Amino acid sequence: MTRHRLLTICDAFFLMRPLFGVQTFGGRASRVSRVSEVIEAMVHAVPARKASLDEVEIARLRELTGELMGAKPEAAAEYARFLGVKQRGLCLPEAELAGRLGGATVLVTGGTGCIGSTLMAQLAQRGPARLVCVSRGVTTSWPRQQGAEYLVGDVRDRARMDEIIAQVRPDVIFHVAAQRSPALAEVEVHRTVSTNVLGSRNVLAAAKAAGVPQVVCASTGKALRPYSPEMYTASKRAAEWAASAAAASGELLVSAARFTHVIDNSIVYERLLDWADLGADGGYRVGTDPSTGEPAVVRLHGSSIAFYVQSALESAQLLLIACVGARPREFRVHAITDLGWPVSLIDVTLGVLASKQSRTPVYISGYDPGYEEVPFPGLYDPATAGDVSPLLNAFETAAMVESPCPMVDAFKLEMAHDTVTSKLLGALDAVCERTQDPTEVRCALDDLSWSLLDAALAAAARTALDRSAKLVCQHEETMTPVHRRVTEAIKSHACPPARQFR
């Protein structure tokens, strides 16, 4: 089934609407019109990016939120579909997994978190001789496996990683530990970079030093962006580069899995529930956030946001598939092919409020740092985007390889491994060692990110570069300065010269 990957977020939102309770064309048009009117009123009622709202603004937004709930009865079905994602799983190549994991020593970094604990359970079912978790020990809400070993260690501490990995001597490492919040990444810049980039490098280096045969890394769909100024995205893309360099050396078998929004540990969903509780009967004083004393509102970046979702089970199983999908001297990245229709954030929000009988109003507050409002227009190729995972970009789709599972796509991530990029990683390491100043760390990662863009484009298929250059040029007049620079980089690597595309 083609899933129309290239629809705008707004288009995807409205095209989903007929699936959820609107039966006739006339009724649908009328319903869409009413919804649009209410949302427009909400946007104009309170300006974006206000830190706090007064009582008049709160009252108006509460009134409009009630009107929106009445105009969108289909939100309940969309919310139910969102919750239903928790039940999804993947088919697995069990014979290959038994051969790889049965009787093996397996180590998991970050195995006390949501995905890590789910992975630990999946691994325990496949009969490893020894199952070891290494984490900072700060996550206690997820279940632990009887018979598994739980060690305390921080991936940022290279000496500790060397010690643990040399002592355990695993047959395979699943590296899941990370700082996972895009918003927090913009605030805790040093911790994000030192964990996601340098921590990943530490695990790979310690594995190599100890003679570990294989490492499987957890990554993110945000890494499909060829370049991003956002700390979380940039840090995970840099981590993929470090893994690809380790794989290319031939001394480690390295592969990865890309996740999208995981419902089981959804930051967005947790915040929605908290906000809804503030306005629910029997909860806190209605409309007041006890942590700030300010009137409570549900803050949404935009009214037409839709996003892909997967389950923790799918994520853990995807890591298992990436394990058996690895090949020598290649860095293969795996992602779920069909993630279903994107979920409407406004519908999920209304569903949460209705389920809690909450009077907390919705405020369209604008985008926070760490979240990209307008994606780069050249991420997908219309000719292929509908048939592959939305977590692969146009260049990666051109490098697809055979996958161990029919529900999963895989591609060979290649980057030109030049000395400049390696030096910039060293410079980033030196900056993080010397200072925690967010501006300096951010600048060092940004330098590395632009170099990684060139490294990725230098290794991309020429046909994909040429086609991308042609497709992107038509959007240049409306691009941001950052997107223009990315476009110029694509055109500089394309052949024939880009001036023929103007």
Secondary structure, DSSP 8 states (H G I E B T S, - for coil): ----TTS-HHHHHHHHGGGTT--SHHHHHHHHHHHHHHHHHHHHHS-TT-S---HHHHHHHHHHHHHHHHH-TTHHHHHHHHHHGGG------HHHHHHHHTT-EEEEETTTSHHHHHHHHHHHTT--SEEEEEE-S---SS---TT-EEEE--TT-HHHHHHHHHHH--SEEEE------HHHHHHSHHHHHIIIIIIHHHHHHHHHHHT--EEEEEEEGGGGSS--SSHHHHHHHHHHHHHHHHHHTTSSEEEEEEE-EEGGG-HHHHHHHHHHHHTBTTSSSTTB-TTT-SB--EEES-SS-EE-EE-HHHHHHHHHHHHHH-BTTB-EEEEES---S-EEHHHHHHHHHHHHTB---EEE----TTS-SS--TTSS-TTTGGGS-TTS-HHHHTTEE--SSTTEEEEE------HHHHHHHHHHHHHHHH---HHHHHHHHHHHHHHHHHHHHHHS-HHHHHHHHHHHHTTGGG--HHHHHHHHHHHHHSSS-GGGG-
